[in-house]
Amino acid sequence: MRFSISSLWTRTGKVEKAFALAVVLYLMARLVWPESVIQSLTGFAVFLLGAWIALRLLRIGLRKLTWRLRNRLIVAYLFIAVLPILLVLTLVALGGYMLAGQVAVYLVRSELDRRIASLRSMADAFEAEALSASASGIQEMGEIQQQHFPGLILWCSRNGAVEVWPPSAKINLPAGWPVNASGVASRGGRYYAWAAIGAKNRQLLALAPLSRRVLSGMVPGLGDVYFLQRNFLEDEDSSPAAGKPQVRVTGNQARRSGVEVDGKAFKLTPAGADTARTALGPPINQFDLDVQWWSVIPSVEWTHPETSESALLLVHTRLSSIFAAILSQGSDPSQNGVLVIFYSVAVAFLIVGIAGLAVGVSMSRSITGAVHSLYEGTQRVMRGDFSHLIQVTGRDQLAELSGSFNNMTQNLERLLAVAKEKERMQAEIEIARGVQDQLYPAAPPAFEDLRVLGLCHPARMVSGDYYDYQLVDGKLALAIGDVAGKGISAALLMATIQAALRMELRAAADPTASSLNGLRFSSARMVSELNQQLYATTSPEKYATFFFAIYDPAAGVLTYTNAGHLQPLLFRRGTATPLEVSGLMVGAFPFARYGETKVELESGDLLVCYTDGITEPENEYGEMFGEQRLIDVVAKNADRDETVIIESVMECVRQWTRAPELPDDMTVLLARKP
């Protein structure tokens, strides 16, 4: 695949193009206008557009990642369960760490306060007993308290005479030192606990060094405790400050190794450069974490006692050491049960968490497995494989869903078979309809004495109504019928009636036929013959109403036989006259007898023959269209063309029913004498 920058540029969106241009402008600004407003603005634009593109890519990635239900459930579990639990655990761990540090500092500070209070009590006792009257008194007190306060220094002034113990101590009380007070003081890079007593012409100061070894021994087994001090980092040509231990480093490298405030670089180190009293013991388990916490203690600067500064006390310990100090395991064995209970609850929580995870994974697998099976099943169905069935396991809703899917595919397979059969039958019905259309007269006959026209609208694909007109030996034969029932069976009977009638007409037109007994064009004889033939060739429930007429143009007479059909209407000078019925329907009874009636047609007469699909359709209130409405429609359009009359009648019937489908076959046959 060849890489093309132009094609890549065409495929990218507006935001990506803007981002690329912003990057180019930013690089140009850095080269041409470094550290300028233009560089800042272009950099800000690059940041915004890059963040926008990153969010879009994140959304696209999440959408693709969560397309599968399994991944979506995993993401949901992460946000619903895992993430909150991690946040809670983080909060608990952070809070536990802070609490452990605070407890460790509290233990050390409590012991430190007790030591300072004890030093103050010693000074008060010294003053009360007036042991400061002689040097031996200071020496005796110092030797006694040396065991409790290693490195103790006593300074006493009486009536201007100063005494110091031990004599080797180089100490002089600065002016302005607070009296009748106690606390922590910093002197020469070290920290001391002090207590000062003053009364009349006497003044006493007791100093006890707070070295790393002393502080770490206040709470046995807790850990490493010490004060931090600032060591300023100087260049090689600088001289150390008097009385402060210096760490000699060189130049800018020294400054980079510390913290710079107000142009001065320094780093925090243990006060007095003390080493650890004892190394921190190894952890008892992987959860026995190191704890480092601090506390700020008010301190008095030796050279400037009128000002106060803050001393930073650091405690370095372990969780097990803090528990040991709190629970007093060595002196109170009953407290060991607290840790046992805590560990038991923790193990129980762990077991419950693992069990919950196992249950969640199992349920997720069942859900995603069922959904995946449904997805595969739908894909098979889309490819037309309706025989594929999903394996159903369990008795839950997912199992019911899988069973419903199997039932659906089976029903679809059956419906597909039914649809194919229906399609086959539809094709056959289309063929039957085409055949039936060929049975109806293609066009009216060229007969000047009587104009005829017929039309049939089937309710279904094929019709059981029948109409026909034929020229026979100079005469015009008219026929209309209505077969009982609808559909294919009615259409077959209609075709049988047409075939039988046309055979009778062909036989009547043969002048050599001797079996007609002079009744060649007798409508009654032809209908009787049709009745006998239908009864003999069809089942008993198959019958039809039938109207048959023969018009003789020489006499102007219409001879008709009505075999149970609806009475045709003869319109003459605006008046409609029903034609009488001459017998029963054809094909029902072999003994039926039929008569015939003659009527002379005048110029302008209009004969309307119809089936029950015209007069019997009902509206929404159950009212039939009826014969009178038919008469009104025909009378209103009697002077118009026959095609218009038929269409008007059928449109009025449709408007009357307002049904989407025709309730019955509608057939109309008109004959007009010019």
C-alpha positions as CSV (number, residue, x, y, z in Angstrom):
1,M,0.0,0.0,0.0
2,R,1.5,3.3,-1.1
3,F,1.4,6.2,1.4
4,S,0.0,9.4,0.0
5,I,0.0,12.6,2.0
6,S,-2.6,14.2,-0.2
7,S,-5.0,11.2,0.2
8,L,-4.4,11.3,4.0
9,W,-5.1,15.0,4.0
10,T,-8.4,14.5,2.1
11,R,-9.6,11.8,4.5
12,T,-8.9,13.8,7.6
13,G,-11.5,16.0,9.2
14,K,-11.5,19.8,9.9
15,V,-10.3,19.4,13.5
16,E,-7.4,17.2,12.5
17,K,-6.4,19.7,9.7
18,A,-6.6,22.5,12.2
19,F,-4.4,20.6,14.6
20,A,-1.8,19.9,12.0
21,L,-1.7,23.6,11.0
22,A,-1.4,24.6,14.6
23,V,1.5,22.2,15.2
24,V,3.3,23.7,12.1
25,L,2.7,27.2,13.3
26,Y,3.9,26.3,16.8
27,L,7.2,24.9,15.5
28,M,7.7,27.9,13.4
29,A,7.1,30.2,16.3
30,R,9.6,28.3,18.5
31,L,12.2,28.8,15.8
32,V,11.4,32.4,14.8
33,W,9.8,33.9,17.9
34,P,10.9,31.8,20.9
35,E,9.3,32.6,24.2
36,S,6.9,35.0,22.6
37,V,3.1,35.6,22.8
38,I,2.7,33.9,19.4
39,Q,4.4,30.8,20.7
40,S,2.2,30.7,23.7
41,L,-1.0,31.2,21.7
42,T,-0.1,28.5,19.2
43,G,0.9,26.2,22.0
44,F,-2.4,26.7,23.7
45,A,-4.2,26.0,20.4
46,V,-2.2,22.8,19.9
47,F,-3.1,21.7,23.4
48,L,-6.9,22.4,22.9
49,L,-7.1,20.7,19.5
50,G,-5.0,17.8,20.6
51,A,-7.2,17.3,23.7
52,W,-10.3,17.4,21.5
53,I,-8.8,14.8,19.1
54,A,-7.8,12.6,22.0
55,L,-11.3,12.7,23.4
56,R,-12.8,11.8,20.0
57,L,-10.3,8.9,19.6
58,L,-11.2,7.8,23.1
59,R,-14.9,7.8,22.3
60,I,-14.3,5.9,19.1
61,G,-12.1,3.4,20.9
62,L,-14.7,2.9,23.7
63,R,-17.5,2.5,21.2
64,K,-15.6,-0.2,19.4
65,L,-14.5,-1.8,22.6
66,T,-18.0,-1.9,24.1
67,W,-19.7,-3.2,20.9
68,R,-19.7,-6.7,22.3
69,L,-21.9,-7.3,25.3
70,R,-19.1,-9.0,27.2
71,N,-16.8,-6.0,26.9
72,R,-19.6,-3.7,27.8
73,L,-20.3,-5.7,31.0
74,I,-16.6,-5.6,31.9
75,V,-16.5,-1.9,31.5
76,A,-19.7,-1.6,33.5
77,Y,-18.2,-3.7,36.3
78,L,-15.1,-1.5,36.2
79,F,-17.1,1.7,36.7
80,I,-19.7,0.2,39.0
81,A,-17.6,-2.1,41.2
82,V,-13.9,-2.1,40.6
83,L,-13.3,1.6,40.3
84,P,-15.3,2.5,43.5
85,I,-13.6,-0.3,45.4
86,L,-10.2,0.9,44.3
87,L,-11.1,4.5,45.3
88,V,-12.3,3.2,48.7
89,L,-9.2,1.1,49.1
90,T,-7.0,4.0,48.1
91,L,-8.9,6.3,50.6
92,V,-8.6,3.7,53.3
93,A,-4.8,3.1,52.6
94,L,-4.2,6.9,52.5
95,G,-6.2,7.5,55.7
96,G,-4.6,4.5,57.4
97,Y,-1.1,5.8,56.4
98,M,-2.0,9.2,57.7
99,L,-3.5,7.9,60.9
100,A,-0.5,5.6,61.5
101,G,1.9,8.6,61.0
102,Q,-0.2,10.7,63.3
103,V,-0.3,8.0,66.0
104,A,3.5,7.5,65.7
105,V,4.1,11.2,66.1
106,Y,1.6,11.4,68.9
107,L,3.5,8.7,70.8
108,V,6.8,10.5,70.4
109,R,5.5,13.9,71.2
110,S,3.7,12.6,74.3
111,E,6.9,11.1,75.6
112,L,8.8,14.2,74.6
113,D,6.3,16.4,76.5
114,R,6.7,14.0,79.5
115,R,10.5,14.4,79.4
116,I,10.2,18.2,79.2
117,A,7.8,18.2,82.1
118,S,10.1,15.9,84.1
119,L,13.0,18.2,83.4
120,R,10.9,21.1,84.6
121,S,10.0,19.2,87.8
122,M,13.7,18.5,88.4
123,A,14.5,22.2,88.0
124,D,11.7,23.1,90.4
125,A,12.9,20.6,93.0
126,F,16.5,21.9,92.6
127,E,15.3,25.5,93.3
128,A,13.0,24.5,96.1
129,E,15.8,22.6,98.0
130,A,18.2,25.5,97.4
131,L,20.8,23.1,96.3
132,S,22.3,25.8,94.2
133,A,24.1,27.2,97.2
134,S,27.2,25.3,96.5
135,A,28.9,23.7,93.5
136,S,28.6,20.3,95.1
137,G,24.9,20.6,95.0
138,I,24.9,21.2,91.3
139,Q,27.3,18.3,90.8
140,E,25.1,16.0,93.0
141,M,22.0,16.9,91.1
142,G,23.7,16.5,87.8
143,E,25.0,13.1,88.6
144,I,21.6,11.9,89.9
145,Q,19.7,13.1,86.8
146,Q,22.3,12.1,84.3
147,Q,20.8,8.6,84.2
148,H,17.4,10.0,83.2
149,F,18.7,12.8,81.0
150,P,21.9,11.7,79.1
151,G,24.2,14.7,78.4
152,L,22.4,16.9,80.9
153,I,23.8,20.4,81.3
154,L,23.0,22.6,84.4
155,W,23.7,26.3,84.5
156,C,23.1,28.2,87.7
157,S,23.6,31.9,88.5
158,R,23.4,33.2,92.1
159,N,24.1,36.8,93.0
160,G,26.1,37.1,89.8
161,A,28.2,33.9,90.4
162,V,27.7,31.4,87.5
163,E,28.2,27.7,88.0
164,V,28.0,25.0,85.2
165,W,27.8,21.3,85.3
166,P,29.6,19.4,83.9
167,P,32.5,21.9,84.1
168,S,33.6,21.0,80.6
169,A,30.3,22.4,79.2
170,K,30.8,25.7,77.3
171,I,27.6,27.5,77.9
172,N,26.5,31.0,78.6
173,L,22.8,31.9,79.0
174,P,21.9,34.5,76.4
175,A,20.3,37.7,77.5
176,G,16.5,37.7,77.4
177,W,16.1,34.0,77.9
178,P,12.5,33.3,79.2
179,V,12.3,32.2,82.8
180,N,9.9,29.8,84.6
181,A,9.3,28.1,81.2
182,S,10.3,25.0,79.4
183,G,10.4,23.7,75.8
184,V,12.7,22.9,72.9
185,A,15.7,25.0,71.9
186,S,18.1,24.8,69.0
187,R,21.8,25.5,69.6
188,G,24.7,24.9,67.3
189,G,22.7,22.7,64.9
190,R,21.4,20.5,67.7
191,Y,18.1,20.5,69.6
192,Y,17.7,20.4,73.4
193,A,14.9,20.1,75.9
194,W,15.2,23.0,78.4
195,A,13.7,24.2,81.6
196,A,14.5,27.7,83.2
197,I,13.7,28.7,86.8
198,G,14.2,32.2,88.1
199,A,13.6,33.6,91.5
200,K,15.0,36.8,93.1
201,N,18.8,36.7,92.6
202,R,18.9,33.1,91.5
203,Q,18.4,31.6,88.0
204,L,18.7,28.0,86.9
205,L,18.7,26.5,83.3
206,A,18.7,22.7,82.6
207,L,19.5,21.5,79.1
208,A,19.0,17.9,77.9
209,P,20.2,17.0,74.4
210,L,17.6,15.6,72.1
211,S,19.9,13.6,69.9
212,R,18.7,11.0,67.4
213,R,19.7,8.2,69.9
214,V,17.7,9.8,72.7
215,L,14.6,10.5,70.6
216,S,14.6,7.0,69.1
217,G,14.8,5.5,72.6
218,M,11.7,7.4,74.0
219,V,9.3,4.9,72.6
220,P,11.2,1.6,72.5
221,G,10.8,-0.4,69.3
222,L,9.0,2.4,67.5
223,G,11.7,3.3,65.0
224,D,14.0,6.1,64.0
225,V,13.1,9.6,65.4
226,Y,15.1,12.8,64.8
227,F,15.0,16.5,64.2
228,L,15.7,17.9,60.7
229,Q,17.8,21.0,60.1
230,R,18.6,23.1,57.1
231,N,22.1,22.8,55.7
232,F,22.9,25.7,53.4
233,L,24.8,24.8,50.2
234,E,27.7,27.1,49.6
235,D,30.3,27.5,46.8
236,E,33.9,26.4,47.3
237,D,35.0,29.9,48.1
238,S,32.4,30.4,50.8
239,S,33.3,30.1,54.5
240,P,31.1,28.0,56.8
241,A,28.9,29.8,59.2
242,A,30.1,29.6,62.8
243,G,28.6,26.9,64.9
244,K,26.8,25.2,62.0
245,P,27.9,21.9,60.5
246,Q,28.3,22.4,56.7
247,V,28.1,20.0,53.9
248,R,30.7,21.1,51.4
249,V,29.6,20.8,47.8
250,T,30.7,22.8,44.7
251,G,29.0,25.4,42.5
252,N,25.7,25.0,40.7
253,Q,25.7,21.2,41.2
254,A,25.4,21.8,44.9
255,R,22.5,24.2,44.5
256,R,20.7,21.7,42.2
257,S,20.9,19.0,44.9
258,G,18.9,21.1,47.5
259,V,15.9,23.4,47.7
260,E,16.3,27.1,46.9
261,V,14.3,29.7,48.8
262,D,15.0,33.5,48.5
263,G,18.1,32.7,46.5
264,K,19.6,30.4,49.1
265,A,19.9,26.6,48.4
266,F,19.7,24.2,51.2
267,K,18.7,20.6,52.0
268,L,17.2,18.9,55.1
269,T,19.5,16.6,57.1
270,P,19.3,15.0,60.6
271,A,20.2,17.6,63.2
272,G,23.8,17.4,64.4
273,A,24.5,15.0,61.5
274,D,23.5,12.1,63.9
275,T,23.4,8.6,62.6
276,A,20.5,6.3,63.2
277,R,20.4,4.7,66.7
278,T,19.4,1.4,65.3
279,A,18.5,0.2,61.8
280,L,14.8,-0.1,61.0
281,G,13.9,-3.8,61.3
282,P,12.8,-5.8,58.3
283,P,9.0,-6.0,57.6
284,I,7.1,-8.9,59.1
285,N,5.1,-9.3,55.9
286,Q,4.5,-7.5,52.6
287,F,1.8,-5.3,54.1
288,D,4.2,-4.0,56.8
289,L,4.9,-0.7,55.1
290,D,7.3,2.0,56.1
291,V,5.7,5.1,57.7
292,Q,7.4,8.5,57.7
293,W,5.5,11.4,59.3
294,W,6.4,14.7,60.7
295,S,5.4,17.1,63.4
296,V,6.2,20.8,63.8
297,I,7.3,21.7,67.3
298,P,7.8,25.3,68.5
299,S,11.5,26.0,69.2
300,V,13.6,28.8,70.7
301,E,16.7,29.9,68.8
302,W,19.7,30.0,71.3
303,T,21.2,33.2,69.9
304,H,17.9,34.9,69.5
305,P,15.6,33.8,72.4
306,E,13.1,36.5,71.8
307,T,12.1,34.9,68.5
308,S,10.5,31.6,68.0
309,E,11.0,29.1,65.1
310,S,9.6,25.8,64.1
311,A,11.4,22.5,64.5
312,L,10.6,19.6,62.2
313,L,10.4,16.3,64.0
314,L,10.5,13.2,61.7
315,V,9.4,9.7,62.7
316,H,10.4,6.7,60.6
317,T,8.7,3.5,61.6
318,R,6.6,0.6,60.4
319,L,3.0,-0.4,60.8
320,S,3.9,-3.4,62.9
321,S,5.9,-1.2,65.3
322,I,3.0,1.2,65.7
323,F,0.6,-1.7,66.4
324,A,3.1,-3.1,68.9
325,A,3.3,0.2,70.7
326,I,-0.4,0.8,70.7
327,L,-1.6,-2.6,71.7
328,S,1.2,-3.2,74.3
329,Q,1.6,-6.8,73.2
330,G,4.5,-7.4,75.6
331,S,2.6,-6.2,78.7
332,D,-1.0,-7.1,77.8
333,P,-1.3,-10.5,76.1
334,S,-5.1,-10.1,75.8
335,Q,-4.6,-7.4,73.2
336,N,-3.2,-10.0,70.8
337,G,-6.8,-11.0,70.1
338,V,-7.5,-7.6,68.4
339,L,-5.0,-8.3,65.6
340,V,-6.4,-11.9,65.3
341,I,-9.9,-10.5,64.9
342,F,-8.7,-7.9,62.4
343,Y,-6.9,-10.5,60.3
344,S,-9.9,-12.8,60.4
345,V,-12.2,-10.1,59.2
346,A,-9.8,-9.2,56.4
347,V,-9.6,-12.9,55.3
348,A,-13.4,-13.2,55.4
349,F,-13.7,-10.0,53.3
350,L,-11.2,-11.5,50.8
351,I,-13.1,-14.8,50.6
352,V,-16.4,-12.9,50.1
353,G,-14.7,-10.8,47.4
354,I,-13.3,-13.8,45.6
355,A,-16.7,-15.6,45.8
356,G,-18.5,-12.5,44.5
357,L,-16.0,-12.2,41.6
358,A,-16.5,-15.9,40.7
359,V,-20.3,-15.5,40.8
360,G,-20.1,-12.3,38.7
361,V,-17.9,-14.0,36.2
362,S,-20.2,-17.0,36.0
363,M,-23.3,-14.9,35.5
364,S,-21.6,-12.7,33.0
365,R,-20.5,-15.8,31.0
366,S,-24.1,-17.1,31.0
367,I,-25.5,-13.7,29.9
368,T,-22.8,-13.1,27.2
369,G,-23.0,-16.7,26.1
370,A,-26.7,-16.6,25.6
371,V,-26.5,-13.2,23.8
372,H,-23.7,-14.5,21.6
373,S,-25.8,-17.6,20.7
374,L,-28.7,-15.3,19.9
375,Y,-26.5,-13.2,17.7
376,E,-25.2,-16.2,15.8
377,G,-28.7,-17.4,15.4
378,T,-29.9,-14.1,14.0
379,Q,-27.0,-14.1,11.5
380,R,-27.9,-17.7,10.4
381,V,-31.6,-16.6,10.0
382,M,-30.4,-13.5,8.0
383,R,-28.6,-16.0,5.7
384,G,-31.9,-17.9,5.3
385,D,-31.0,-20.9,7.6
386,F,-34.2,-21.3,9.6
387,S,-33.3,-24.8,10.7
388,H,-30.7,-23.5,13.1
389,L,-31.6,-24.0,16.8
390,I,-30.0,-22.4,19.9
391,Q,-28.9,-24.7,22.7
392,V,-31.2,-23.9,25.7
393,T,-29.7,-24.4,29.2
394,G,-31.2,-23.4,32.5
395,R,-34.6,-22.2,33.5
396,D,-34.1,-18.5,33.7
397,Q,-35.3,-15.7,31.4
398,L,-32.4,-16.1,29.1
399,A,-33.3,-19.7,28.6
400,E,-36.9,-18.6,27.9
401,L,-35.6,-16.1,25.4
402,S,-33.5,-18.8,23.7
403,G,-36.5,-21.1,23.6
404,S,-38.6,-18.3,22.1
405,F,-36.0,-17.7,19.5
406,N,-36.1,-21.4,18.5
407,N,-39.9,-21.3,18.3
408,M,-39.7,-18.1,16.2
409,T,-37.3,-19.7,13.7
410,Q,-39.5,-22.8,13.5
411,N,-42.5,-20.7,12.9
412,L,-40.6,-18.6,10.4
413,E,-39.7,-21.8,8.6
414,R,-43.3,-22.9,8.5
415,L,-44.5,-19.4,7.5
416,L,-41.9,-19.5,4.7
417,A,-43.2,-22.7,3.5
418,V,-46.7,-21.3,3.6
419,A,-45.6,-18.2,1.9
420,K,-44.0,-20.2,-0.9
421,E,-47.2,-22.3,-1.2
422,K,-49.2,-19.1,-1.2
423,E,-46.9,-17.6,-3.8
424,R,-47.4,-20.7,-6.0
425,M,-51.2,-20.5,-5.5
426,Q,-51.1,-16.8,-6.3
427,A,-49.3,-17.6,-9.5
428,E,-51.9,-20.2,-10.4
429,I,-54.7,-17.8,-9.5
430,E,-53.1,-15.2,-11.8
431,I,-53.1,-17.8,-14.5
432,A,-56.8,-18.6,-13.7
433,R,-57.7,-14.9,-13.8
434,G,-56.0,-14.5,-17.2
435,V,-58.0,-17.5,-18.4
436,Q,-61.2,-16.1,-16.9
437,D,-60.6,-12.7,-18.5
438,Q,-60.5,-14.6,-21.8
439,L,-63.9,-16.1,-21.1
440,Y,-65.6,-12.7,-20.8
441,P,-66.6,-11.0,-24.1
442,A,-63.6,-9.1,-25.4
443,A,-65.8,-6.4,-27.0
444,P,-69.5,-5.7,-27.6
445,P,-70.9,-7.2,-30.8
446,A,-71.5,-5.1,-33.9
447,F,-75.3,-5.2,-33.6
448,E,-77.1,-2.0,-34.6
449,D,-80.6,-2.8,-33.2
450,L,-79.3,-3.3,-29.6
451,R,-76.2,-1.9,-27.9
452,V,-74.8,-4.0,-25.1
453,L,-72.0,-3.6,-22.6
454,G,-71.0,-5.6,-19.6
455,L,-68.4,-5.2,-16.8
456,C,-67.3,-7.4,-13.8
457,H,-65.2,-6.3,-10.8
458,P,-64.2,-9.5,-8.9
459,A,-64.0,-9.3,-5.1
460,R,-61.0,-11.6,-5.3
461,M,-58.5,-12.6,-8.0
462,V,-61.2,-14.5,-9.8
463,S,-64.9,-14.1,-9.9
464,G,-68.0,-16.3,-9.6
465,D,-70.2,-13.8,-11.6
466,Y,-70.8,-14.4,-15.2
467,Y,-72.1,-12.3,-18.1
468,D,-72.0,-13.0,-21.9
469,Y,-73.5,-11.9,-25.2
470,Q,-73.4,-13.8,-28.5
471,L,-74.8,-13.2,-32.0
472,V,-76.6,-16.3,-33.1
473,D,-78.3,-16.5,-36.6
474,G,-79.0,-12.8,-36.6
475,K,-80.3,-12.7,-33.1
476,L,-78.5,-11.4,-29.9
477,A,-78.3,-13.7,-26.9
478,L,-77.7,-12.1,-23.4
479,A,-76.8,-13.9,-20.2
480,I,-75.8,-13.0,-16.6
481,G,-75.3,-15.2,-13.7
482,D,-74.1,-15.4,-10.1
483,V,-72.5,-18.6,-8.8
484,A,-72.9,-19.4,-5.1
485,G,-69.6,-18.8,-3.3
486,K,-66.4,-17.0,-4.3
487,G,-62.9,-17.9,-5.4
488,I,-61.6,-20.7,-7.5
489,S,-64.6,-23.0,-7.1
490,A,-67.0,-20.3,-8.1
491,A,-64.8,-19.4,-11.1
492,L,-64.7,-23.0,-12.2
493,L,-68.5,-23.3,-12.1
494,M,-68.8,-20.0,-14.0
495,A,-66.5,-21.4,-16.7
496,T,-68.7,-24.6,-16.8
497,I,-71.8,-22.5,-17.2
498,Q,-70.3,-20.5,-20.0
499,A,-69.1,-23.6,-21.9
500,A,-72.5,-25.3,-21.6
501,L,-74.4,-22.1,-22.7
502,R,-72.2,-21.6,-25.7
503,M,-72.6,-25.3,-26.7
504,E,-76.4,-24.8,-26.5
505,L,-76.2,-21.7,-28.6
506,R,-74.0,-23.5,-31.2
507,A,-76.5,-26.4,-31.3
508,A,-79.4,-24.0,-31.7
509,A,-77.7,-22.2,-34.6
510,D,-77.4,-25.5,-36.5
511,P,-80.5,-25.7,-38.8
512,T,-80.0,-29.4,-39.4
513,A,-80.5,-30.2,-35.7
514,S,-83.8,-32.3,-35.4
515,S,-83.8,-32.8,-31.6
516,L,-84.9,-29.2,-30.9
517,N,-88.6,-29.9,-31.9
518,G,-88.9,-26.4,-33.4
519,L,-87.6,-24.7,-30.2
520,R,-84.3,-23.6,-31.6
521,F,-84.1,-20.3,-29.8
522,S,-86.2,-21.0,-26.8
523,S,-84.7,-19.4,-23.7
524,A,-86.7,-21.8,-21.4
525,R,-85.4,-24.8,-23.2
526,M,-81.8,-23.6,-23.1
527,V,-82.0,-22.8,-19.4
528,S,-83.6,-26.3,-18.7
529,E,-80.8,-28.0,-20.6
530,L,-78.2,-26.0,-18.6
531,N,-79.9,-26.9,-15.3
532,Q,-79.8,-30.6,-16.1
533,Q,-76.2,-30.5,-17.2
534,L,-75.0,-28.6,-14.1
535,Y,-76.9,-30.9,-11.7
536,A,-75.4,-34.0,-13.4
537,T,-71.8,-32.7,-13.4
538,T,-71.4,-30.7,-10.2
539,S,-71.9,-31.3,-6.5
540,P,-75.3,-30.7,-4.9
541,E,-74.2,-27.5,-3.1
542,K,-73.0,-26.0,-6.4
543,Y,-75.7,-23.8,-8.1
544,A,-76.1,-20.4,-9.7
545,T,-78.8,-17.8,-10.4
546,F,-79.1,-17.2,-14.1
547,F,-80.8,-14.7,-16.5
548,F,-80.9,-15.5,-20.2
549,A,-82.5,-13.5,-23.0
550,I,-82.7,-13.6,-26.8
551,Y,-83.5,-10.5,-28.8
552,D,-85.1,-10.8,-32.2
553,P,-84.4,-7.6,-34.2
554,A,-87.0,-8.4,-36.8
555,A,-89.9,-8.5,-34.3
556,G,-88.2,-6.1,-31.8
557,V,-89.1,-8.6,-29.1
558,L,-86.9,-9.8,-26.1
559,T,-87.6,-13.3,-24.9
560,Y,-86.0,-14.1,-21.5
561,T,-85.9,-16.7,-18.7
562,N,-85.0,-15.7,-15.2
563,A,-83.7,-18.7,-13.2
564,G,-83.8,-17.2,-9.7
565,H,-81.7,-14.2,-10.5
566,L,-82.3,-10.7,-9.3
567,Q,-84.9,-9.0,-11.4
568,P,-83.4,-6.9,-14.3
569,L,-84.7,-3.4,-14.6
570,L,-86.2,-2.0,-17.8
571,F,-86.0,1.8,-18.0
572,R,-88.6,3.3,-20.3
573,R,-89.3,7.1,-20.4
574,G,-87.7,7.5,-16.9
575,T,-89.6,4.7,-15.3
576,A,-88.0,1.4,-14.1
577,T,-89.9,-1.8,-14.4
578,P,-88.6,-5.1,-12.9
579,L,-88.7,-8.2,-15.2
580,E,-90.4,-11.2,-13.6
581,V,-88.7,-14.4,-12.4
582,S,-89.4,-17.6,-14.4
583,G,-88.0,-20.4,-12.2
584,L,-85.5,-21.7,-9.7
585,M,-81.7,-21.3,-9.8
586,V,-79.9,-23.7,-12.1
587,G,-77.9,-26.8,-10.9
588,A,-79.8,-27.2,-7.6
589,F,-82.9,-29.3,-8.5
590,P,-83.3,-31.6,-11.5
591,F,-87.1,-31.3,-11.5
592,A,-87.0,-27.5,-11.9
593,R,-89.2,-26.1,-14.7
594,Y,-88.7,-22.8,-16.5
595,G,-90.9,-20.5,-18.5
596,E,-90.1,-17.7,-20.7
597,T,-91.5,-14.1,-21.1
598,K,-91.6,-11.8,-24.1
599,V,-91.3,-8.1,-23.9
600,E,-91.3,-5.7,-26.9
601,L,-88.5,-3.1,-26.7
602,E,-89.1,0.5,-27.8
603,S,-86.5,3.0,-28.9
604,G,-84.7,4.5,-25.9
605,D,-85.4,1.5,-23.6
606,L,-82.5,0.6,-21.3
607,L,-82.2,-2.9,-19.8
608,V,-80.1,-3.1,-16.6
609,C,-79.0,-6.6,-15.4
610,Y,-76.9,-6.9,-12.2
611,T,-75.7,-9.3,-9.5
612,D,-76.2,-9.1,-5.7
613,G,-72.7,-7.5,-5.4
614,I,-74.5,-4.3,-6.5
615,T,-77.5,-4.1,-4.2
616,E,-76.5,-6.1,-1.1
617,P,-73.3,-4.4,0.1
618,E,-73.8,-2.6,3.5
619,N,-72.5,0.6,4.9
620,E,-71.1,1.1,8.4
621,Y,-74.6,1.2,9.9
622,G,-75.6,-2.2,8.3
623,E,-77.9,-0.7,5.6
624,M,-77.8,-2.3,2.2
625,F,-77.3,-0.3,-1.0
626,G,-80.6,-1.7,-2.3
627,E,-82.5,-1.7,-5.6
628,Q,-83.9,1.8,-5.2
629,R,-80.5,3.5,-4.9
630,L,-79.5,1.5,-8.1
631,I,-82.6,2.8,-9.9
632,D,-81.8,6.4,-8.8
633,V,-78.2,6.2,-10.0
634,V,-79.2,4.7,-13.4
635,A,-82.1,7.1,-13.8
636,K,-79.7,10.1,-13.1
637,N,-77.3,8.8,-15.8
638,A,-79.7,7.2,-18.2
639,D,-78.9,9.6,-21.1
640,R,-75.2,9.1,-20.8
641,D,-72.9,6.5,-22.4
642,E,-73.2,2.9,-21.2
643,T,-69.6,2.9,-19.9
644,V,-70.3,6.0,-17.8
645,I,-73.5,4.4,-16.4
646,I,-71.6,1.3,-15.3
647,E,-68.8,3.2,-13.7
648,S,-71.2,5.5,-11.9
649,V,-73.1,2.5,-10.4
650,M,-69.9,0.8,-9.2
651,E,-68.4,4.1,-7.8
652,C,-71.6,4.7,-5.8
653,V,-71.5,1.2,-4.3
654,R,-67.9,1.7,-3.3
655,Q,-68.7,5.1,-1.7
656,W,-71.6,3.4,0.1
657,T,-69.5,0.7,1.7
658,R,-66.2,2.6,2.2
659,A,-64.5,-0.8,2.6
660,P,-60.9,-1.4,1.4
661,E,-62.0,-4.6,-0.3
662,L,-65.1,-5.4,-2.2
663,P,-67.5,-7.6,-0.2
664,D,-68.8,-9.4,-3.3
665,D,-68.3,-9.6,-7.1
666,M,-69.9,-6.7,-8.8
667,T,-71.3,-7.3,-12.3
668,V,-73.5,-5.1,-14.5
669,L,-74.8,-5.8,-18.0
670,L,-76.6,-3.1,-20.0
671,A,-78.6,-3.3,-23.2
672,R,-80.0,-0.2,-24.9
673,K,-82.2,0.0,-28.0
674,P,-81.3,3.1,-30.1
